[in-house]
Amino acid sequence: MLLPEWPAVRVGAEGRSRVGHGRELQPADVLSGFPSEGDGRVRILDEAGELIALATARGAGGDEVGTLSRPRVLHPDVVLLG
């Protein structure tokens, strides 16, 4: 297992397709493990547990008054799919 200290999210076929095209993942695209806070790095695993990408969590809830909020997403920045 590579990078076991990094949190992992698991995706199904649709999430795998989105990652393969370099598209961001939203909570609905992830089967389990979507991070609720922090801007850290995560591993993206497919349903078989294979590492398919590394991603950065971005966005927040925008709880502060007067700030712009961006929906929470995972941005795949290293994609290991061929």
MODELLER restraints for C-alpha pairs under 7 A, 6 or more apart:
rsr = mdl.restraints
at = mdl.atoms
rsr.add(forms.Gaussian(group=physical.xy_distance, feature=features.Distance(at['CA:6:A'], at['CA:41:A']), mean=6.92, stdev=0.5))
rsr.add(forms.Gaussian(group=physical.xy_distance, feature=features.Distance(at['CA:6:A'], at['CA:42:A']), mean=5.65, stdev=0.5))
rsr.add(forms.Gaussian(group=physical.xy_distance, feature=features.Distance(at['CA:6:A'], at['CA:43:A']), mean=6.47, stdev=0.5))
rsr.add(forms.Gaussian(group=physical.xy_distance, feature=features.Distance(at['CA:7:A'], at['CA:42:A']), mean=5.12, stdev=0.5))
rsr.add(forms.Gaussian(group=physical.xy_distance, feature=features.Distance(at['CA:7:A'], at['CA:43:A']), mean=6.23, stdev=0.5))
rsr.add(forms.Gaussian(group=physical.xy_distance, feature=features.Distance(at['CA:8:A'], at['CA:33:A']), mean=6.26, stdev=0.5))
rsr.add(forms.Gaussian(group=physical.xy_distance, feature=features.Distance(at['CA:8:A'], at['CA:42:A']), mean=5.48, stdev=0.5))
rsr.add(forms.Gaussian(group=physical.xy_distance, feature=features.Distance(at['CA:8:A'], at['CA:43:A']), mean=4.58, stdev=0.5))
rsr.add(forms.Gaussian(group=physical.xy_distance, feature=features.Distance(at['CA:8:A'], at['CA:44:A']), mean=5.79, stdev=0.5))
rsr.add(forms.Gaussian(group=physical.xy_distance, feature=features.Distance(at['CA:8:A'], at['CA:45:A']), mean=6.79, stdev=0.5))
rsr.add(forms.Gaussian(group=physical.xy_distance, feature=features.Distance(at['CA:9:A'], at['CA:30:A']), mean=6.83, stdev=0.5))
rsr.add(forms.Gaussian(group=physical.xy_distance, feature=features.Distance(at['CA:9:A'], at['CA:32:A']), mean=5.65, stdev=0.5))
rsr.add(forms.Gaussian(group=physical.xy_distance, feature=features.Distance(at['CA:9:A'], at['CA:33:A']), mean=4.42, stdev=0.5))
rsr.add(forms.Gaussian(group=physical.xy_distance, feature=features.Distance(at['CA:9:A'], at['CA:34:A']), mean=5.79, stdev=0.5))
rsr.add(forms.Gaussian(group=physical.xy_distance, feature=features.Distance(at['CA:9:A'], at['CA:43:A']), mean=6.30, stdev=0.5))
rsr.add(forms.Gaussian(group=physical.xy_distance, feature=features.Distance(at['CA:9:A'], at['CA:44:A']), mean=5.10, stdev=0.5))
rsr.add(forms.Gaussian(group=physical.xy_distance, feature=features.Distance(at['CA:9:A'], at['CA:45:A']), mean=6.06, stdev=0.5))
rsr.add(forms.Gaussian(group=physical.xy_distance, feature=features.Distance(at['CA:10:A'], at['CA:30:A']), mean=6.01, stdev=0.5))
rsr.add(forms.Gaussian(group=physical.xy_distance, feature=features.Distance(at['CA:10:A'], at['CA:31:A']), mean=5.45, stdev=0.5))
rsr.add(forms.Gaussian(group=physical.xy_distance, feature=features.Distance(at['CA:10:A'], at['CA:32:A']), mean=5.32, stdev=0.5))
rsr.add(forms.Gaussian(group=physical.xy_distance, feature=features.Distance(at['CA:10:A'], at['CA:33:A']), mean=6.58, stdev=0.5))
rsr.add(forms.Gaussian(group=physical.xy_distance, feature=features.Distance(at['CA:10:A'], at['CA:44:A']), mean=5.95, stdev=0.5))
rsr.add(forms.Gaussian(group=physical.xy_distance, feature=features.Distance(at['CA:10:A'], at['CA:45:A']), mean=4.76, stdev=0.5))
rsr.add(forms.Gaussian(group=physical.xy_distance, feature=features.Distance(at['CA:10:A'], at['CA:46:A']), mean=5.53, stdev=0.5))
rsr.add(forms.Gaussian(group=physical.xy_distance, feature=features.Distance(at['CA:10:A'], at['CA:47:A']), mean=6.29, stdev=0.5))
rsr.add(forms.Gaussian(group=physical.xy_distance, feature=features.Distance(at['CA:11:A'], at['CA:29:A']), mean=6.77, stdev=0.5))
rsr.add(forms.Gaussian(group=physical.xy_distance, feature=features.Distance(at['CA:11:A'], at['CA:30:A']), mean=4.75, stdev=0.5))
rsr.add(forms.Gaussian(group=physical.xy_distance, feature=features.Distance(at['CA:11:A'], at['CA:31:A']), mean=5.12, stdev=0.5))
rsr.add(forms.Gaussian(group=physical.xy_distance, feature=features.Distance(at['CA:11:A'], at['CA:45:A']), mean=6.28, stdev=0.5))
rsr.add(forms.Gaussian(group=physical.xy_distance, feature=features.Distance(at['CA:11:A'], at['CA:46:A']), mean=5.09, stdev=0.5))
rsr.add(forms.Gaussian(group=physical.xy_distance, feature=features.Distance(at['CA:11:A'], at['CA:47:A']), mean=6.09, stdev=0.5))
rsr.add(forms.Gaussian(group=physical.xy_distance, feature=features.Distance(at['CA:12:A'], at['CA:31:A']), mean=6.47, stdev=0.5))
rsr.add(forms.Gaussian(group=physical.xy_distance, feature=features.Distance(at['CA:12:A'], at['CA:46:A']), mean=6.09, stdev=0.5))
rsr.add(forms.Gaussian(group=physical.xy_distance, feature=features.Distance(at['CA:12:A'], at['CA:47:A']), mean=5.63, stdev=0.5))
rsr.add(forms.Gaussian(group=physical.xy_distance, feature=features.Distance(at['CA:14:A'], at['CA:29:A']), mean=6.94, stdev=0.5))
rsr.add(forms.Gaussian(group=physical.xy_distance, feature=features.Distance(at['CA:15:A'], at['CA:29:A']), mean=5.14, stdev=0.5))
rsr.add(forms.Gaussian(group=physical.xy_distance, feature=features.Distance(at['CA:15:A'], at['CA:30:A']), mean=6.37, stdev=0.5))
rsr.add(forms.Gaussian(group=physical.xy_distance, feature=features.Distance(at['CA:16:A'], at['CA:46:A']), mean=6.60, stdev=0.5))
rsr.add(forms.Gaussian(group=physical.xy_distance, feature=features.Distance(at['CA:19:A'], at['CA:76:A']), mean=6.46, stdev=0.5))
rsr.add(forms.Gaussian(group=physical.xy_distance, feature=features.Distance(at['CA:20:A'], at['CA:79:A']), mean=6.84, stdev=0.5))
rsr.add(forms.Gaussian(group=physical.xy_distance, feature=features.Distance(at['CA:20:A'], at['CA:81:A']), mean=6.03, stdev=0.5))
rsr.add(forms.Gaussian(group=physical.xy_distance, feature=features.Distance(at['CA:22:A'], at['CA:76:A']), mean=6.09, stdev=0.5))
rsr.add(forms.Gaussian(group=physical.xy_distance, feature=features.Distance(at['CA:24:A'], at['CA:73:A']), mean=6.15, stdev=0.5))
rsr.add(forms.Gaussian(group=physical.xy_distance, feature=features.Distance(at['CA:24:A'], at['CA:74:A']), mean=5.46, stdev=0.5))
rsr.add(forms.Gaussian(group=physical.xy_distance, feature=features.Distance(at['CA:24:A'], at['CA:75:A']), mean=4.68, stdev=0.5))
rsr.add(forms.Gaussian(group=physical.xy_distance, feature=features.Distance(at['CA:24:A'], at['CA:76:A']), mean=6.41, stdev=0.5))
rsr.add(forms.Gaussian(group=physical.xy_distance, feature=features.Distance(at['CA:25:A'], at['CA:73:A']), mean=5.47, stdev=0.5))
rsr.add(forms.Gaussian(group=physical.xy_distance, feature=features.Distance(at['CA:25:A'], at['CA:74:A']), mean=5.00, stdev=0.5))
rsr.add(forms.Gaussian(group=physical.xy_distance, feature=features.Distance(at['CA:25:A'], at['CA:75:A']), mean=6.62, stdev=0.5))
rsr.add(forms.Gaussian(group=physical.xy_distance, feature=features.Distance(at['CA:26:A'], at['CA:72:A']), mean=6.73, stdev=0.5))
rsr.add(forms.Gaussian(group=physical.xy_distance, feature=features.Distance(at['CA:26:A'], at['CA:73:A']), mean=4.87, stdev=0.5))
rsr.add(forms.Gaussian(group=physical.xy_distance, feature=features.Distance(at['CA:26:A'], at['CA:74:A']), mean=6.60, stdev=0.5))
rsr.add(forms.Gaussian(group=physical.xy_distance, feature=features.Distance(at['CA:27:A'], at['CA:34:A']), mean=6.10, stdev=0.5))
rsr.add(forms.Gaussian(group=physical.xy_distance, feature=features.Distance(at['CA:39:A'], at['CA:56:A']), mean=6.56, stdev=0.5))
rsr.add(forms.Gaussian(group=physical.xy_distance, feature=features.Distance(at['CA:39:A'], at['CA:57:A']), mean=4.85, stdev=0.5))
rsr.add(forms.Gaussian(group=physical.xy_distance, feature=features.Distance(at['CA:39:A'], at['CA:58:A']), mean=5.53, stdev=0.5))
rsr.add(forms.Gaussian(group=physical.xy_distance, feature=features.Distance(at['CA:40:A'], at['CA:56:A']), mean=5.88, stdev=0.5))
rsr.add(forms.Gaussian(group=physical.xy_distance, feature=features.Distance(at['CA:40:A'], at['CA:57:A']), mean=5.78, stdev=0.5))
rsr.add(forms.Gaussian(group=physical.xy_distance, feature=features.Distance(at['CA:41:A'], at['CA:55:A']), mean=5.65, stdev=0.5))
rsr.add(forms.Gaussian(group=physical.xy_distance, feature=features.Distance(at['CA:41:A'], at['CA:56:A']), mean=4.56, stdev=0.5))
rsr.add(forms.Gaussian(group=physical.xy_distance, feature=features.Distance(at['CA:41:A'], at['CA:57:A']), mean=6.33, stdev=0.5))
rsr.add(forms.Gaussian(group=physical.xy_distance, feature=features.Distance(at['CA:42:A'], at['CA:54:A']), mean=5.87, stdev=0.5))
rsr.add(forms.Gaussian(group=physical.xy_distance, feature=features.Distance(at['CA:42:A'], at['CA:55:A']), mean=5.36, stdev=0.5))
rsr.add(forms.Gaussian(group=physical.xy_distance, feature=features.Distance(at['CA:42:A'], at['CA:56:A']), mean=6.28, stdev=0.5))
rsr.add(forms.Gaussian(group=physical.xy_distance, feature=features.Distance(at['CA:43:A'], at['CA:51:A']), mean=6.81, stdev=0.5))
rsr.add(forms.Gaussian(group=physical.xy_distance, feature=features.Distance(at['CA:43:A'], at['CA:53:A']), mean=6.15, stdev=0.5))
rsr.add(forms.Gaussian(group=physical.xy_distance, feature=features.Distance(at['CA:43:A'], at['CA:54:A']), mean=4.74, stdev=0.5))
rsr.add(forms.Gaussian(group=physical.xy_distance, feature=features.Distance(at['CA:43:A'], at['CA:55:A']), mean=6.36, stdev=0.5))
rsr.add(forms.Gaussian(group=physical.xy_distance, feature=features.Distance(at['CA:44:A'], at['CA:51:A']), mean=5.96, stdev=0.5))
rsr.add(forms.Gaussian(group=physical.xy_distance, feature=features.Distance(at['CA:44:A'], at['CA:52:A']), mean=5.81, stdev=0.5))
rsr.add(forms.Gaussian(group=physical.xy_distance, feature=features.Distance(at['CA:44:A'], at['CA:53:A']), mean=5.10, stdev=0.5))
rsr.add(forms.Gaussian(group=physical.xy_distance, feature=features.Distance(at['CA:44:A'], at['CA:54:A']), mean=5.86, stdev=0.5))
rsr.add(forms.Gaussian(group=physical.xy_distance, feature=features.Distance(at['CA:45:A'], at['CA:51:A']), mean=4.56, stdev=0.5))
rsr.add(forms.Gaussian(group=physical.xy_distance, feature=features.Distance(at['CA:45:A'], at['CA:52:A']), mean=5.60, stdev=0.5))
rsr.add(forms.Gaussian(group=physical.xy_distance, feature=features.Distance(at['CA:46:A'], at['CA:52:A']), mean=6.60, stdev=0.5))
rsr.add(forms.Gaussian(group=physical.xy_distance, feature=features.Distance(at['CA:52:A'], at['CA:79:A']), mean=6.24, stdev=0.5))
rsr.add(forms.Gaussian(group=physical.xy_distance, feature=features.Distance(at['CA:52:A'], at['CA:80:A']), mean=5.00, stdev=0.5))
rsr.add(forms.Gaussian(group=physical.xy_distance, feature=features.Distance(at['CA:52:A'], at['CA:81:A']), mean=5.84, stdev=0.5))
rsr.add(forms.Gaussian(group=physical.xy_distance, feature=features.Distance(at['CA:53:A'], at['CA:76:A']), mean=6.32, stdev=0.5))
rsr.add(forms.Gaussian(group=physical.xy_distance, feature=features.Distance(at['CA:53:A'], at['CA:78:A']), mean=5.45, stdev=0.5))
rsr.add(forms.Gaussian(group=physical.xy_distance, feature=features.Distance(at['CA:53:A'], at['CA:79:A']), mean=4.33, stdev=0.5))
rsr.add(forms.Gaussian(group=physical.xy_distance, feature=features.Distance(at['CA:53:A'], at['CA:80:A']), mean=5.33, stdev=0.5))
rsr.add(forms.Gaussian(group=physical.xy_distance, feature=features.Distance(at['CA:54:A'], at['CA:76:A']), mean=5.73, stdev=0.5))
rsr.add(forms.Gaussian(group=physical.xy_distance, feature=features.Distance(at['CA:54:A'], at['CA:77:A']), mean=6.15, stdev=0.5))
rsr.add(forms.Gaussian(group=physical.xy_distance, feature=features.Distance(at['CA:54:A'], at['CA:78:A']), mean=5.08, stdev=0.5))
rsr.add(forms.Gaussian(group=physical.xy_distance, feature=features.Distance(at['CA:54:A'], at['CA:79:A']), mean=6.53, stdev=0.5))
rsr.add(forms.Gaussian(group=physical.xy_distance, feature=features.Distance(at['CA:55:A'], at['CA:74:A']), mean=5.87, stdev=0.5))
rsr.add(forms.Gaussian(group=physical.xy_distance, feature=features.Distance(at['CA:55:A'], at['CA:75:A']), mean=5.13, stdev=0.5))
rsr.add(forms.Gaussian(group=physical.xy_distance, feature=features.Distance(at['CA:55:A'], at['CA:76:A']), mean=3.99, stdev=0.5))
rsr.add(forms.Gaussian(group=physical.xy_distance, feature=features.Distance(at['CA:55:A'], at['CA:77:A']), mean=5.38, stdev=0.5))
rsr.add(forms.Gaussian(group=physical.xy_distance, feature=features.Distance(at['CA:55:A'], at['CA:78:A']), mean=6.75, stdev=0.5))
rsr.add(forms.Gaussian(group=physical.xy_distance, feature=features.Distance(at['CA:56:A'], at['CA:74:A']), mean=5.54, stdev=0.5))
rsr.add(forms.Gaussian(group=physical.xy_distance, feature=features.Distance(at['CA:56:A'], at['CA:75:A']), mean=5.20, stdev=0.5))
rsr.add(forms.Gaussian(group=physical.xy_distance, feature=features.Distance(at['CA:56:A'], at['CA:76:A']), mean=6.48, stdev=0.5))
rsr.add(forms.Gaussian(group=physical.xy_distance, feature=features.Distance(at['CA:57:A'], at['CA:73:A']), mean=5.88, stdev=0.5))
rsr.add(forms.Gaussian(group=physical.xy_distance, feature=features.Distance(at['CA:57:A'], at['CA:74:A']), mean=4.49, stdev=0.5))
rsr.add(forms.Gaussian(group=physical.xy_distance, feature=features.Distance(at['CA:57:A'], at['CA:75:A']), mean=6.33, stdev=0.5))
rsr.add(forms.Gaussian(group=physical.xy_distance, feature=features.Distance(at['CA:58:A'], at['CA:72:A']), mean=5.72, stdev=0.5))
rsr.add(forms.Gaussian(group=physical.xy_distance, feature=features.Distance(at['CA:58:A'], at['CA:73:A']), mean=5.41, stdev=0.5))
rsr.add(forms.Gaussian(group=physical.xy_distance, feature=features.Distance(at['CA:58:A'], at['CA:74:A']), mean=6.13, stdev=0.5))
rsr.add(forms.Gaussian(group=physical.xy_distance, feature=features.Distance(at['CA:59:A'], at['CA:70:A']), mean=4.94, stdev=0.5))
rsr.add(forms.Gaussian(group=physical.xy_distance, feature=features.Distance(at['CA:59:A'], at['CA:71:A']), mean=5.43, stdev=0.5))
rsr.add(forms.Gaussian(group=physical.xy_distance, feature=features.Distance(at['CA:59:A'], at['CA:72:A']), mean=4.33, stdev=0.5))
rsr.add(forms.Gaussian(group=physical.xy_distance, feature=features.Distance(at['CA:59:A'], at['CA:73:A']), mean=6.29, stdev=0.5))
rsr.add(forms.Gaussian(group=physical.xy_distance, feature=features.Distance(at['CA:60:A'], at['CA:69:A']), mean=6.29, stdev=0.5))
rsr.add(forms.Gaussian(group=physical.xy_distance, feature=features.Distance(at['CA:60:A'], at['CA:70:A']), mean=6.00, stdev=0.5))
rsr.add(forms.Gaussian(group=physical.xy_distance, feature=features.Distance(at['CA:60:A'], at['CA:71:A']), mean=6.12, stdev=0.5))
rsr.add(forms.Gaussian(group=physical.xy_distance, feature=features.Distance(at['CA:60:A'], at['CA:72:A']), mean=5.30, stdev=0.5))
rsr.add(forms.Gaussian(group=physical.xy_distance, feature=features.Distance(at['CA:61:A'], at['CA:69:A']), mean=6.12, stdev=0.5))
rsr.add(forms.Gaussian(group=physical.xy_distance, feature=features.Distance(at['CA:61:A'], at['CA:71:A']), mean=6.72, stdev=0.5))
rsr.add(forms.Gaussian(group=physical.xy_distance, feature=features.Distance(at['CA:62:A'], at['CA:68:A']), mean=6.28, stdev=0.5))
rsr.add(forms.Gaussian(group=physical.xy_distance, feature=features.Distance(at['CA:62:A'], at['CA:69:A']), mean=4.22, stdev=0.5))
